[in-house]
Amino acid sequence: MKTPNTIEQEINEIRLQIYEETKNMTVRERVERVNRIGEAAAKKYGFKRVASAKEIV
C-alpha cells in the first residue's frame, strides 16, 4: 500500500523526469509536447479538447 511518504516520493520522481525531458526544449517544443499528450489522452478517454471554455458555450 502506498503511504503519503511514498506517494510524495513518486510525485517528486515524476516531476524530475518531466523536468529532465523538457529542460532543453523551446517554448514551442513544450507546447507541442503538451498538445500531443493532450490529444493522446482525449483519444484514449473519449473527450474533446477545446482551446477555450468559451468554445463550449
C-alpha positions as CSV (number, residue, x, y, z in Angstrom):
1,M,0.0,0.0,0.0
2,K,1.2,3.5,-0.8
3,T,1.7,5.8,2.1
4,P,1.8,9.6,2.0
5,N,5.6,9.4,2.1
6,T,5.9,7.1,-0.9
7,I,3.2,9.0,-2.9
8,E,5.2,12.2,-2.4
9,Q,8.4,10.5,-3.4
10,E,6.7,9.1,-6.6
11,I,5.4,12.6,-7.4
12,N,8.8,14.1,-7.0
13,E,10.4,11.4,-9.2
14,I,7.8,12.1,-11.9
15,R,8.3,15.9,-11.6
16,L,12.1,15.3,-12.0
17,Q,11.6,13.1,-15.0
18,I,9.4,15.7,-16.7
19,Y,12.0,18.4,-16.0
20,E,14.8,16.3,-17.5
21,E,12.7,15.6,-20.6
22,T,11.8,19.3,-21.1
23,K,14.7,21.3,-19.8
24,N,16.3,21.9,-23.2
25,M,13.1,22.4,-25.1
26,T,12.0,25.6,-26.6
27,V,8.6,27.1,-25.7
28,R,7.2,25.8,-29.0
29,E,8.5,22.3,-28.3
30,R,7.0,22.2,-24.9
31,V,3.6,23.4,-26.3
32,E,3.8,20.7,-29.0
33,R,4.6,18.1,-26.3
34,V,1.6,19.1,-24.1
35,N,-0.7,19.2,-27.1
36,R,0.5,15.7,-28.2
37,I,-0.1,14.3,-24.7
38,G,-3.5,16.0,-24.5
39,E,-4.6,14.6,-27.9
40,A,-3.5,11.1,-26.9
41,A,-5.4,11.4,-23.6
42,A,-8.5,12.7,-25.4
43,K,-8.4,9.8,-27.8
44,K,-7.9,7.3,-25.1
45,Y,-10.6,8.5,-22.8
46,G,-13.0,9.9,-25.4
47,F,-13.2,13.5,-24.5
48,K,-12.9,16.6,-26.8
49,R,-10.2,19.2,-26.3
50,V,-11.1,22.8,-26.8
51,A,-8.8,25.9,-27.0
52,S,-11.1,27.9,-24.7
53,A,-14.0,27.3,-22.4
54,K,-15.8,30.0,-24.5
55,E,-16.0,27.4,-27.3
56,I,-18.4,25.2,-25.4
57,V,-20.9,27.9,-24.6
